[in-house]
Amino acid sequence: MKDKCSIEGCVRSKSECFGLCGPHAYRKRRFGDPFAGRQIGVRSQDGFWAFVRKEESCWLWTGRQTRGGYGQVGRQRAHRFAYQLECGPIPQGMLVCHHCDNPICVRPSHLFVGTIIYNNMDKHRKGRDAIGEKHGNSRLTNEQVFEIRRLGQAGVIQREIAPLFGYSRRGIGAILTGTNWKRAPRPSQRDLEADLQASIDALSGGQELPEKP
């Protein structure tokens, strides 16, 4: 019987190159790393674990990934595939969540099933919501939104604010009314009073204006 591949967890027989199995030897020869390169295909449990690098804590998926950073196996995510291999079927309507919050981790002990509501609450509690400036399509930062609202409350019209931030008038309006960026910080009354005092100081050259008779 041939010796097994020297990669931990891989049960394939090793080839004549590097003491590795065929897929690992190919990636080692082509990319310099047996865990690098494109996913060749996962058709069995052995094939799946061949694309996993087991570190001290997390077991990292080294194959194809989604745009969101999750491992991809065919049409499903790698951590869901791993859960089904080790723990059985996923109950209908349930998600497979991570204790470790590492999207490419497929270690079964780091995975658990939860509802969509629980998953969203857990993300919010840990500050991992994809909202505001954390959203991948966001063109503004929290600081810029704060400045837009400060200008709006100071009386600057949307048409004048929009070109300052390269944003549409409609988008500025949605920010000012709170339709968009609902959780972004808003200027307080103290902020507005400080802006007003700064304007007075600038107009008076730093000197106190005389009181009206």
C-alpha positions as CSV (number, residue, x, y, z in Angstrom):
1,M,0.0,0.0,0.0
2,K,1.4,3.4,-0.9
3,D,2.2,5.9,1.7
4,K,-0.3,8.7,2.2
5,C,0.2,12.4,1.4
6,S,2.3,14.3,3.9
7,I,-0.5,17.0,4.3
8,E,-2.3,16.5,7.6
9,G,-5.8,15.2,7.0
10,C,-5.2,14.2,3.4
11,V,-5.8,10.5,2.8
12,R,-4.7,10.4,-0.8
13,S,-1.7,8.3,-1.8
14,K,1.4,10.4,-2.3
15,S,3.0,10.8,-5.7
16,E,6.7,10.8,-6.5
17,C,6.8,14.7,-6.1
18,F,7.4,16.3,-2.7
19,G,5.9,13.4,-0.8
20,L,2.5,14.9,-1.7
21,C,-0.6,13.5,-3.4
22,G,-1.3,14.5,-7.0
23,P,-3.5,17.7,-6.3
24,H,-1.2,19.0,-3.6
25,A,1.9,18.3,-5.6
26,Y,0.4,20.1,-8.6
27,R,-0.4,23.3,-6.6
28,K,3.1,23.1,-4.9
29,R,4.8,22.9,-8.3
30,R,2.7,25.5,-10.0
31,F,2.1,28.0,-7.2
32,G,4.8,27.2,-4.7
33,D,2.2,26.3,-2.0
34,P,0.3,23.0,-1.8
35,F,-2.7,24.9,-0.5
36,A,-2.7,27.6,-3.2
37,G,-4.3,27.7,-6.6
38,R,-7.7,27.1,-8.0
39,Q,-10.1,24.5,-6.6
40,I,-9.8,21.4,-8.8
41,G,-13.1,19.9,-7.6
42,V,-14.7,18.4,-4.5
43,R,-16.5,15.1,-5.1
44,S,-16.0,13.4,-1.8
45,Q,-15.2,13.9,1.8
46,D,-11.5,13.2,1.2
47,G,-11.5,15.7,-1.6
48,F,-13.0,18.3,0.6
49,W,-10.5,18.0,3.4
50,A,-7.7,18.2,0.9
51,F,-8.5,21.9,0.5
52,V,-8.4,22.6,4.3
53,R,-5.4,23.9,6.1
54,K,-5.7,23.0,9.8
55,E,-4.2,25.6,12.0
56,E,-4.0,25.7,15.8
57,S,-7.5,27.2,16.2
58,C,-9.4,27.5,12.9
59,W,-9.4,25.1,9.9
60,L,-9.1,27.3,6.9
61,W,-10.7,26.6,3.5
62,T,-8.1,27.1,0.7
63,G,-10.3,26.6,-2.3
64,R,-12.6,29.0,-4.2
65,Q,-14.2,31.8,-2.2
66,T,-17.3,34.0,-2.6
67,R,-17.1,37.8,-2.9
68,G,-18.1,37.9,0.8
69,G,-15.0,35.9,1.8
70,Y,-16.8,32.5,2.4
71,G,-15.5,29.3,1.1
72,Q,-17.3,27.9,-1.9
73,V,-18.0,24.3,-2.8
74,G,-20.1,23.9,-5.9
75,R,-23.2,25.9,-5.2
76,Q,-23.0,26.0,-1.4
77,R,-20.6,27.5,1.1
78,A,-17.7,25.4,2.4
79,H,-18.7,25.7,6.1
80,R,-22.2,24.4,5.4
81,F,-20.6,21.5,3.5
82,A,-18.3,20.7,6.4
83,Y,-21.2,20.9,8.9
84,Q,-23.2,18.3,6.9
85,L,-20.2,16.0,6.6
86,E,-19.5,15.9,10.3
87,C,-22.9,16.8,12.0
88,G,-25.5,15.7,9.5
89,P,-28.3,17.5,7.7
90,I,-29.0,21.2,8.3
91,P,-32.5,21.8,9.6
92,Q,-34.7,23.5,7.0
93,G,-34.6,27.3,7.3
94,M,-31.6,27.3,9.5
95,L,-28.1,28.9,8.9
96,V,-24.7,27.5,9.8
97,C,-23.0,30.1,11.9
98,H,-19.4,30.6,13.2
99,H,-18.4,30.8,16.9
100,C,-15.0,32.1,15.7
101,D,-16.5,34.7,13.2
102,N,-14.0,33.5,10.6
103,P,-15.9,33.0,7.3
104,I,-13.4,30.6,5.8
105,C,-13.2,28.4,8.9
106,V,-14.7,24.9,8.4
107,R,-13.8,23.4,11.7
108,P,-16.9,21.5,12.8
109,S,-16.5,22.5,16.5
110,H,-16.5,26.2,15.4
111,L,-19.9,25.8,13.6
112,F,-23.4,25.8,15.0
113,V,-26.9,26.2,13.5
114,G,-29.0,29.2,14.2
115,T,-31.9,31.2,12.8
116,I,-31.7,34.2,10.6
117,I,-32.9,36.4,13.4
118,Y,-30.3,35.1,15.8
119,N,-27.5,35.5,13.2
120,N,-28.5,39.1,12.6
121,M,-28.7,39.8,16.3
122,D,-25.3,38.2,16.8
123,K,-23.7,40.3,14.0
124,H,-25.2,43.5,15.4
125,R,-24.0,42.7,18.9
126,K,-20.5,42.1,17.6
127,G,-20.5,45.2,15.3
128,R,-20.3,43.2,12.1
129,D,-23.3,44.6,10.4
130,A,-22.7,45.4,6.7
131,I,-24.3,48.8,7.1
132,G,-23.1,52.4,6.7
133,E,-19.5,52.7,5.7
134,K,-19.0,48.9,6.3
135,H,-21.3,48.2,3.3
136,G,-19.3,47.1,0.2
137,N,-21.1,49.7,-2.0
138,S,-20.8,52.6,0.4
139,R,-19.3,55.8,-1.2
140,L,-19.3,57.8,2.0
141,T,-17.9,57.5,5.5
142,N,-19.6,58.2,8.8
143,E,-17.6,61.4,9.1
144,Q,-18.8,62.6,5.7
145,V,-22.4,61.8,6.5
146,F,-22.1,63.7,9.8
147,E,-20.7,66.7,7.9
148,I,-23.6,66.6,5.4
149,R,-26.1,66.6,8.2
150,R,-24.3,69.4,9.9
151,L,-24.4,71.5,6.8
152,G,-28.0,70.7,6.2
153,Q,-29.0,71.8,9.8
154,A,-26.9,74.9,9.3
155,G,-29.2,75.9,6.4
156,V,-27.1,74.9,3.4
157,I,-29.3,73.6,0.6
158,Q,-29.0,70.2,-0.9
159,R,-28.0,71.6,-4.3
160,E,-24.9,73.2,-2.7
161,I,-24.0,70.2,-0.5
162,A,-24.2,67.5,-3.3
163,P,-21.1,68.6,-5.4
164,L,-19.0,68.9,-2.2
165,F,-19.2,65.1,-1.8
166,G,-19.8,64.0,-5.4
167,Y,-23.2,62.8,-4.4
168,S,-26.6,63.3,-6.0
169,R,-29.2,65.8,-4.6
170,R,-31.6,62.9,-4.1
171,G,-29.0,61.0,-2.1
172,I,-28.2,64.0,0.0
173,G,-31.9,64.5,0.7
174,A,-32.2,60.8,1.8
175,I,-29.3,61.4,4.2
176,L,-30.8,64.6,5.7
177,T,-34.2,63.1,6.2
178,G,-32.8,59.9,7.8
179,T,-34.1,57.6,5.0
180,N,-30.5,56.4,4.4
181,W,-27.7,56.1,7.0
182,K,-30.2,55.8,9.8
183,R,-27.5,54.7,12.3
184,A,-24.9,57.2,11.4
185,P,-24.1,59.8,14.1
186,R,-26.0,63.1,13.9
187,P,-24.9,66.6,14.9
188,S,-26.2,67.7,18.4
189,Q,-27.4,71.1,19.4
190,R,-24.1,71.7,21.0
191,D,-22.3,71.1,17.7
192,L,-24.6,73.6,15.9
193,E,-24.0,76.2,18.7
194,A,-20.2,75.7,18.4
195,D,-20.4,76.2,14.6
196,L,-22.4,79.4,15.1
197,Q,-19.9,80.7,17.6
198,A,-17.0,79.9,15.3
199,S,-18.7,81.8,12.5
200,I,-19.2,84.8,14.8
201,D,-15.6,84.7,15.9
202,A,-14.4,84.6,12.2
203,L,-16.5,87.6,11.3
204,S,-15.4,89.6,14.3
205,G,-11.7,88.7,13.9
206,G,-11.7,87.0,17.2
207,Q,-13.0,90.1,19.1
208,E,-16.3,90.3,20.9
209,L,-19.0,92.1,18.9
210,P,-20.4,95.2,20.7
211,E,-23.8,94.9,22.2
212,K,-26.7,96.7,20.6
213,P,-27.7,99.9,22.3
